[in-house]
Amino acid sequence: MSELLHPIAPHHLPGFITAPDSTDILMVVVGIVLLGAVLLVGNLYLRLHSLPERMAHKSQKLQFEIVAVLGLLALFTHIHLFWVIGLLLAMIDLPDFSTPLRSIAGSVEKMAGVPPGSEAAEIADEGPAHAARPEGADATKAGVRGVRSHA
């Protein structure tokens, strides 16, 4: 018995229309392309999001940590202003304040007659016992004897 087509039905179907018992190739290809596009856009987003951290990685540790915290805040709160602030902070070179302050501290120790580094060695030797100092102990620092308070 031969099947007759309805007179209004088209006699030639486009290639993307499949038979009822075969696999839809176009849907499989579109699914693979969609999955690849989602992975590609996600990777691009995460690279763009970590841009301030990668820029600040070469700078000082404190600046890098601040930029990293701002990046995490931007990621978890979806407040994009944190990301912009982190990007601007990563672009700016902060001046080094610690080196001149260490130099000033060393000069003041020299003027006071304290051997350089004695305070650091004293703190390192005491360690946790520093908090357990008896109340009757001398409260003045080495090298600052005889200086009266204005309070």
Buried (B, 14 or more C-beta within 10 A) or exposed (E): EEEEEEEEEEEEEEEEEEEEEEEEEEEEEEEEEEEEEEEEEEEEEEEEBBBBBEBBEEBBEEBBEBBBEBBEBBBEEEEEEBBEBBBEBBEEEEEEEEEEEEEEEEEEBEEEEBEEEEBEEEEEEEEEEEEEEEEEEEEEEEBEEEEEEEE
